C-alpha cells in the first residue's frame, strides 16, 4: 500500500510540473527508461518501448529484486527476477500519451534459509496476466517520465528442497511478508525518448 501512495504522489508532482509538449516535427518512436524509486526498495527495473505505429506500442522490461533477509526468522537469502511484455494503446497517437494495455509477467523468486540447523532452498515461479493504464510525459529534449498502474491474475508454483512444519512456515511467512509478491504492476520511471 505504501508503494501505491508513493507512486500516486509522484504522479501528482509530475503532472503539476507540466511537461512541455513535443514539437510536431519531432516524432519519438522509442524510449529507454529506468525506475529510480525502486532502488530504495532494492528493485532495479529497466524497460524499452517501441511504437509499432501511431497508436500501438510494445514494452520489454527486466526487473531484479534484492530482497533483505529480515522477512522471517530463517534469515532467508533471496532475490527475484522478472521479465514483462506489455502492449500499450496510445490514445494521442504518439509516445507522449495516456495509454491502456495488457501485460504478461514471469517472475522467479529463489531463496535459501536455515531453520533448526537445517538448510533449505526454494523457488517461487509466478506468472501474471493483467491490464494496465498509464501516462507518459515527454519533453522536447527526449527526457520523459512514465507512470503505470496495473493488476492481473497470478499463477504460482512453489518448489522446495525440504519440507517440515518449520520450513513450510518460514517459506509461507516469507511469501506473506514480502509485499511485492502479488499481481500488482507499477512503474514510475524516467528515461530518454528518441
C-alpha positions, 0 to 999 in steps of 0.5 A, a space after each residue: 500500500 505504501 508503494 501505491 501512495 508513493 507512486 500516486 504522489 509522484 504522479 501528482 508532482 509530475 503532472 503539476 510540473 507540466 511537461 512541455 509538449 513535443 514539437 510536431 516535427 519531432 516524432 519519438 518512436 522509442 524510449 529507454 527508461 529506468 525506475 529510480 524509486 525502486 532502488 530504495 526498495 532494492 528493485 532495479 527495473 529497466 524497460 524499452 518501448 517501441 511504437 509499432 505505429 501511431 497508436 500501438 506500442 510494445 514494452 520489454 522490461 527486466 526487473 531484479 529484486 534484492 530482497 533483505 533477509 529480515 522477512 522471517 526468522 530463517 534469515 532467508 537469502 533471496 532475490 527475484 527476477 522478472 521479465 514483462 511484455 506489455 502492449 500499450 494503446 496510445 490514445 494521442 497517437 504518439 509516445 507522449 500519451 495516456 495509454 491502456 494495455 495488457 501485460 504478461 509477467 514471469 517472475 522467479 523468486 529463489 531463496 535459501 534459509 536455515 531453520 533448526 540447523 537445517 538448510 533449505 532452498 526454494 523457488 517461487 515461479 509466478 506468472 501474471 496476466 493483467 491490464 494496465 493504464 498509464 501516462 507518459 510525459 515527454 519533453 522536447 529534449 527526449 527526457 520523459 517520465 512514465 507512470 503505470 498502474 496495473 493488476 492481473 491474475 497470478 499463477 504460482 508454483 512453489 518448489 522446495 528442497 525440504 519440507 517440515 512444519 518449520 520450513 513450510 512456515 518460514 517459506 509461507 511467512 516469507 511469501 506473506 511478508 514480502 509485499 511485492 509478491 502479488 499481481 500488482 504492476 507499477 512503474 514510475 520511471 524516467 528515461 530518454 525518448 528518441 
